[in-house]
Amino acid sequence: MNTRIRKIAFYDSFRCLGTKCPLNCCHGWKVPVEDELAKEYKKTRGLLGLRLRCSLSGGREDPHFSRYLLRCPMHDPDGLCSLQKKRGENFIPSVCRSFPREWANTGAFVEQTLDLTCIEAARLFIEASGGGGAGLAWTESDGEWIEERAGDNDDPEFLNELTALRDVTISRILDGVISSPEDLDDLIFELADAAKRRQNDILKTAEGGLHRIRLFPFSIMLLNELMSTCFFEDILRLSEPSLYRMCRRYYRIFDRMTEIEGQKKLEEMFGRFFEGAEGRSRLNAAKSYFAYCLMRSWYETYEDYSFLRRIKEAAINLNIVLLFELLSFEEGRLDTMMRSSILSMCEKRIRHNGDVFDELMRTLDARF
C-alpha cells in the first residue's frame, strides 16, 4: 500500500557493527519466532535442524528461542548469527531482521525511528541530537508499506489533534531556552499538567491537575524508591553486568546516607555535572533525549488516550539515564561510548521489560 513515510533524520545512517559490537543484541532477550518460521525450523534437516529443534521453546502458543546462558542459542562465538550465515536473512525471525528499526503506523502515515537499545543507534542519536536536537527532524517520502497498524482506532480528527499537539510539544522542548535544570524541571511539569488536563477533557473526568513534584532531576528519595523496584535484580549480574555494576556503584555512594545527606550529595554532583559550557551541552542532551522518548511513543495515545503516560514514561527514562551518566561523570568516564552504553542498557531494561516498567510507573504515580 502506498503511504506517506516519515523517517527520523539519522535513520538511514544505521549500519550493524556485527562482530565489533560491544553490546550484542543477541544477549539477554527472549527472541520471538513467527509461527510459519517455527514450522520451517522444525522441518529443517541435518545438524542445523537438530540445533533449531533443541533451541525452540514455547510450543505452538509462544514459539521463541530459549536463552542459554542468557543469549540466543543461534548466536555464534564470532558474534554473528549462525542462521543468517548459513541460510540468509530470510531464515531469521522478523524481529532480528528489523532491529533496531522500529515504526509506528497510524493508518494515515508511518513513522520510522531507531530503537536506542542498540548501542550503535544510541551513538547515532547522541551525534545527531548534539546542540539541542537539530538532528531530530523528519524526512518524508511516499512509498510502499505492507505491515498493518497495530491498533483499531479510526478517528482522523483525534489523530490530527495528536499530530499538531506533538509538533507543538516537541518544538517547545527543543526550541525553548533551557539554561538550568530548574528550567527543564518546570517545562516537564508544565507538560505533564497540561497532558493531565487534556486527558480529563477527552475522557470527561472531573479530576484536576497534578500535585507539584520535582521531575528533573528526581529527588534522592524517589531515586531510592525506583532503584528498589525490580529494576535492580541479581539477574543483572549475568544479563547486564555493566548495568549491575552501575547499580552497585549507586548503592555504594548513597545506601548509608540519610535522605538529607543523600539529597545534598546528589545536588553537589549535579552542580558539577551541569557546570559551564559542558554542563549546558549536557542539559541540551537531556532535553533532546526527553523529546525523542516522546516522539517514539506519542501515537500510543491514539489507542489509550493517556497523554500523561507519555510524559511520565519519558521522565522516568530521562532520569535513570541521567543518574548513570552522573555516576560515570564522577569517575571521569563519560565519553560518547559510555553514554551510548548507558542509553542502550537503560532502554533495554525499561522499555523492553514490562514488569520493570510497570513497577517504575506505579512508583512515580504514587508521588502525584
C-alpha positions as CSV (number, residue, x, y, z in Angstrom):
1,M,0.0,0.0,0.0
2,N,1.4,3.4,-0.9
3,T,1.6,5.7,2.1
4,R,3.4,8.7,3.5
5,I,6.6,7.6,5.3
6,R,8.4,9.8,7.8
7,K,11.9,8.8,8.9
8,I,13.9,10.3,11.8
9,A,16.9,12.1,10.2
10,F,19.6,9.7,11.3
11,Y,17.6,6.5,10.4
12,D,19.4,5.6,7.2
13,S,22.8,6.1,8.8
14,F,22.5,2.9,10.8
15,R,24.8,0.1,10.0
16,C,25.1,-3.0,12.2
17,L,28.5,-3.3,13.9
18,G,28.5,-7.1,13.6
19,T,31.5,-8.7,15.3
20,K,32.6,-5.3,16.6
21,C,29.5,-4.6,18.6
22,P,30.3,-4.3,22.4
23,L,26.7,-4.9,23.4
24,N,25.4,-7.6,21.1
25,C,21.6,-7.6,20.6
26,C,21.5,-11.4,20.8
27,H,22.3,-11.2,24.5
28,G,19.6,-11.1,27.3
29,W,16.5,-11.2,25.1
30,K,13.6,-13.6,24.6
31,V,13.7,-13.9,20.8
32,P,10.1,-14.5,19.4
33,V,9.8,-16.7,16.3
34,E,6.8,-16.3,13.9
35,D,4.6,-19.4,13.5
36,E,5.4,-20.1,9.9
37,L,9.1,-19.8,10.5
38,A,8.9,-22.0,13.5
39,K,7.3,-24.7,11.4
40,E,10.1,-24.3,8.8
41,Y,12.7,-24.7,11.5
42,K,11.1,-27.9,12.7
43,K,11.3,-29.3,9.2
44,T,15.0,-28.4,8.7
45,R,17.2,-31.4,8.3
46,G,20.8,-32.2,9.4
47,L,22.7,-30.7,12.3
48,L,21.2,-27.3,11.8
49,G,17.7,-28.7,12.1
50,L,18.6,-30.6,15.3
51,R,20.1,-27.5,16.8
52,L,17.0,-25.5,15.9
53,R,14.6,-28.0,17.4
54,C,16.6,-28.2,20.6
55,S,16.6,-24.4,20.8
56,L,12.9,-23.7,20.3
57,S,10.7,-23.2,23.3
58,G,7.1,-22.1,24.0
59,G,5.3,-24.7,21.9
60,R,2.6,-23.6,19.4
61,E,1.4,-20.7,21.6
62,D,4.6,-18.8,22.0
63,P,7.5,-20.1,19.9
64,H,10.8,-18.5,20.8
65,F,14.4,-19.3,21.2
66,S,15.5,-20.4,24.6
67,R,18.1,-18.2,26.3
68,Y,21.0,-20.5,27.0
69,L,23.3,-18.5,29.4
70,L,21.0,-15.5,28.7
71,R,21.9,-15.3,25.0
72,C,20.2,-16.6,21.8
73,P,21.4,-20.1,21.1
74,M,21.9,-19.2,17.4
75,H,24.5,-16.6,18.4
76,D,27.9,-18.0,17.5
77,P,31.2,-17.2,19.3
78,D,32.2,-14.9,16.5
79,G,29.4,-12.6,17.4
80,L,27.2,-13.4,14.3
81,C,24.0,-15.3,13.8
82,S,24.5,-18.9,12.6
83,L,21.2,-18.9,10.9
84,Q,21.9,-15.8,8.8
85,K,25.4,-17.1,7.9
86,K,24.1,-20.5,6.7
87,R,20.6,-19.7,5.3
88,G,20.4,-16.0,4.7
89,E,18.4,-13.1,6.2
90,N,15.0,-14.5,5.3
91,F,15.7,-17.5,7.6
92,I,15.9,-15.4,10.8
93,P,13.0,-14.1,12.8
94,S,11.5,-10.8,11.6
95,V,12.4,-9.1,14.9
96,C,16.1,-9.8,14.2
97,R,15.8,-8.6,10.6
98,S,14.3,-5.3,11.6
99,F,16.1,-4.4,14.8
100,P,16.8,-1.7,15.8
101,R,14.5,-0.2,13.2
102,E,11.0,0.5,14.6
103,W,7.9,2.0,13.2
104,A,4.5,3.4,14.1
105,N,1.7,3.0,11.6
106,T,-1.1,5.5,12.4
107,G,-3.2,4.4,9.3
108,A,-2.7,7.9,7.8
109,F,1.1,7.7,7.7
110,V,4.1,5.7,9.0
111,E,6.9,7.0,11.2
112,Q,10.3,5.2,11.4
113,T,12.7,5.6,14.2
114,L,15.7,3.7,15.7
115,D,15.5,1.8,19.0
116,L,18.2,3.1,21.3
117,T,18.6,-0.4,22.8
118,C,21.1,-0.9,20.0
119,I,24.4,0.8,21.1
120,E,25.1,2.0,17.5
121,A,21.6,3.5,17.2
122,A,22.3,5.2,20.6
123,R,25.6,6.6,19.3
124,L,23.9,7.9,16.2
125,F,21.2,9.6,18.3
126,I,23.8,11.2,20.5
127,E,25.7,12.6,17.5
128,A,22.5,13.7,15.7
129,S,21.0,15.4,18.7
130,G,24.0,17.5,19.7
131,G,23.3,21.2,20.1
132,G,19.8,20.9,21.3
133,G,18.1,18.4,18.9
134,A,18.7,19.9,15.5
135,G,19.2,16.3,14.2
136,L,15.7,15.2,15.4
137,A,14.0,16.3,12.2
138,W,11.9,14.1,9.8
139,T,12.5,13.2,6.2
140,E,9.3,12.5,4.2
141,S,8.6,10.5,1.1
142,D,5.8,8.3,-0.4
143,G,6.4,4.6,-0.5
144,E,5.0,1.1,-0.2
145,W,4.2,-0.2,3.3
146,I,2.9,-3.7,3.9
147,E,2.8,-4.0,7.8
148,E,-0.6,-3.4,9.2
149,R,-1.2,-1.0,12.0
150,A,-1.4,-2.5,15.5
151,G,-4.4,-0.5,16.8
152,D,-8.0,-0.2,15.7
153,N,-8.9,3.4,16.5
154,D,-10.3,5.2,13.4
155,D,-10.7,8.8,14.5
156,P,-8.9,11.1,12.0
157,E,-9.9,14.2,13.8
158,F,-8.3,13.0,17.0
159,L,-5.2,11.8,15.0
160,N,-4.8,15.3,13.5
161,E,-5.1,16.8,17.0
162,L,-2.4,14.4,18.3
163,T,-0.1,15.3,15.4
164,A,-0.5,19.0,15.9
165,L,-0.1,18.7,19.7
166,R,3.1,16.7,19.3
167,D,4.6,19.2,16.9
168,V,3.9,22.0,19.4
169,T,5.3,19.9,22.3
170,I,8.5,18.8,20.6
171,S,9.2,22.4,19.3
172,R,8.6,23.7,22.8
173,I,11.1,21.3,24.2
174,L,13.8,21.6,21.6
175,D,13.5,25.3,20.8
176,G,12.9,26.6,24.3
177,V,15.7,28.3,26.2
178,I,16.7,25.9,28.9
179,S,19.6,27.4,30.9
180,S,19.3,25.4,34.2
181,P,18.0,22.0,35.4
182,E,15.2,24.0,37.1
183,D,14.1,25.4,33.8
184,L,13.8,21.8,32.4
185,D,12.0,20.7,35.5
186,D,9.5,23.5,35.2
187,L,8.9,22.6,31.5
188,I,8.4,18.9,32.1
189,F,5.9,19.5,34.9
190,E,4.0,22.1,32.8
191,L,3.8,19.5,30.0
192,A,2.6,16.8,32.5
193,D,0.0,19.1,34.0
194,A,-1.3,20.1,30.6
195,A,-1.4,16.5,29.5
196,K,-3.4,15.6,32.5
197,R,-5.9,18.4,31.9
198,R,-6.3,17.4,28.2
199,Q,-6.7,13.8,29.2
200,N,-9.5,14.9,31.6
201,D,-11.2,16.8,28.8
202,I,-11.1,13.8,26.4
203,L,-12.2,11.2,28.9
204,K,-14.8,13.6,30.5
205,T,-13.4,13.1,34.0
206,A,-13.7,15.7,36.8
207,E,-10.1,15.2,38.1
208,G,-8.0,18.3,38.5
209,G,-4.3,18.9,37.7
210,L,-1.3,17.3,39.3
211,H,0.4,17.7,42.7
212,R,3.6,19.5,42.0
213,I,6.6,17.3,42.3
214,R,10.2,17.6,41.0
215,L,10.5,15.8,37.7
216,F,14.1,16.8,36.7
217,P,16.2,15.7,38.3
218,F,14.3,13.3,40.6
219,S,14.9,13.6,44.3
220,I,17.2,11.1,46.1
221,M,14.1,9.7,47.8
222,L,12.3,9.0,44.5
223,L,15.5,7.6,43.0
224,N,15.9,5.3,46.0
225,E,12.3,4.1,45.5
226,L,12.9,3.5,41.8
227,M,16.1,1.6,42.4
228,S,14.3,-0.6,45.0
229,T,11.9,-1.9,42.4
230,C,12.7,-4.9,40.2
231,F,14.8,-2.5,38.0
232,F,17.7,-3.8,40.1
233,E,17.8,-7.6,40.5
234,D,20.6,-10.1,40.9
235,I,19.9,-11.5,37.4
236,L,21.5,-8.3,36.1
237,R,24.9,-9.8,37.2
238,L,24.5,-12.2,34.3
239,S,22.2,-10.5,31.8
240,E,23.6,-6.9,32.0
241,P,26.8,-7.0,34.1
242,S,27.7,-3.4,33.2
243,L,24.3,-2.1,34.4
244,Y,24.6,-4.3,37.5
245,R,28.0,-2.6,38.4
246,M,26.4,0.8,37.9
247,C,23.6,0.0,40.2
248,R,26.1,-1.3,42.8
249,R,28.0,1.9,42.5
250,Y,24.9,3.9,43.2
251,Y,24.3,1.9,46.4
252,R,27.9,2.3,47.5
253,I,27.5,6.1,47.4
254,F,24.0,6.6,48.8
255,D,23.0,3.5,50.7
256,R,24.3,4.5,54.1
257,M,23.2,8.2,53.8
258,T,20.2,9.7,55.4
259,E,17.7,11.3,53.0
260,I,19.1,14.8,53.8
261,E,22.7,13.7,53.3
262,G,21.8,11.9,50.1
263,Q,20.0,14.8,48.6
264,K,22.9,17.2,49.5
265,K,25.4,14.8,47.9
266,L,23.2,14.4,44.8
267,E,22.8,18.2,44.3
268,E,26.6,18.6,44.7
269,M,27.2,16.1,42.0
270,F,24.6,17.7,39.7
271,G,26.2,21.1,40.3
272,R,29.4,19.8,38.9
273,F,27.7,17.9,36.1
274,F,25.8,20.9,34.7
275,E,28.6,23.4,35.3
276,G,30.0,25.6,32.5
277,A,29.8,25.1,28.7
278,E,30.0,21.3,29.0
279,G,27.2,21.4,31.5
280,R,24.9,23.4,29.2
281,S,25.7,20.8,26.5
282,R,24.6,18.0,28.8
283,L,21.4,19.9,29.6
284,N,20.7,20.2,25.9
285,A,21.4,16.4,25.6
286,A,18.9,15.7,28.3
287,K,16.1,17.7,26.7
288,S,16.9,16.1,23.3
289,Y,16.5,12.6,24.9
290,F,13.3,13.6,26.6
291,A,12.0,14.8,23.2
292,Y,13.0,11.7,21.4
293,C,11.3,9.5,24.0
294,L,8.1,11.4,23.4
295,M,8.5,11.3,19.6
296,R,8.7,7.5,19.6
297,S,5.8,6.7,22.0
298,W,3.4,9.6,21.2
299,Y,1.0,7.8,18.9
300,E,0.3,5.2,21.5
301,T,-2.1,7.9,22.9
302,Y,-4.2,7.3,19.7
303,E,-5.2,4.0,21.3
304,D,-5.1,4.6,25.1
305,Y,-5.9,8.4,25.3
306,S,-3.2,8.7,28.0
307,F,-1.5,11.9,27.3
308,L,0.1,12.0,30.8
309,R,1.5,8.5,30.5
310,R,3.8,9.6,27.6
311,I,5.2,12.4,29.7
312,K,5.8,10.1,32.7
313,E,7.5,7.5,30.5
314,A,9.9,10.0,29.1
315,A,10.6,11.4,32.6
316,I,11.5,8.0,34.0
317,N,13.8,7.1,31.1
318,L,15.5,10.5,31.3
319,N,16.1,10.5,35.0
320,I,17.5,6.9,35.2
321,V,19.8,7.5,32.2
322,L,20.9,10.8,33.8
323,L,21.7,9.1,37.1
324,F,24.1,6.6,35.5
325,E,25.7,9.3,33.3
326,L,26.2,11.3,36.5
327,L,27.9,8.4,38.2
328,S,30.2,7.8,35.2
329,F,31.0,11.5,35.0
330,E,32.1,11.4,38.6
331,E,34.6,8.7,37.7
332,G,35.8,10.6,34.7
333,R,34.5,8.0,32.2
334,L,31.6,9.8,30.5
335,D,32.7,9.8,26.8
336,T,30.4,9.1,23.8
337,M,30.9,5.3,24.1
338,M,29.9,5.3,27.7
339,R,26.9,7.5,27.0
340,S,25.8,5.1,24.2
341,S,26.2,2.1,26.5
342,I,24.2,3.7,29.3
343,L,21.4,4.6,26.8
344,S,21.4,1.1,25.4
345,M,21.3,-0.7,28.7
346,C,18.6,1.5,30.3
347,E,16.4,1.4,27.2
348,K,16.6,-2.4,27.2
349,R,15.9,-2.6,30.9
350,I,12.9,-0.2,31.0
351,R,11.3,0.0,27.5
352,H,11.5,-3.7,26.8
353,N,10.7,-5.2,30.2
354,G,7.0,-4.7,31.0
355,D,7.3,-5.8,34.7
356,V,10.1,-3.4,35.3
357,F,8.4,-0.5,33.5
358,D,5.1,-1.0,35.3
359,E,6.7,-1.0,38.7
360,L,8.6,2.1,37.9
361,M,5.4,3.8,36.7
362,R,3.5,2.8,39.8
363,T,6.3,4.3,41.9
364,L,6.1,7.6,40.1
365,D,2.3,7.6,40.1
366,A,2.3,7.4,43.9
367,R,4.2,10.7,44.0
368,F,1.5,12.5,42.0
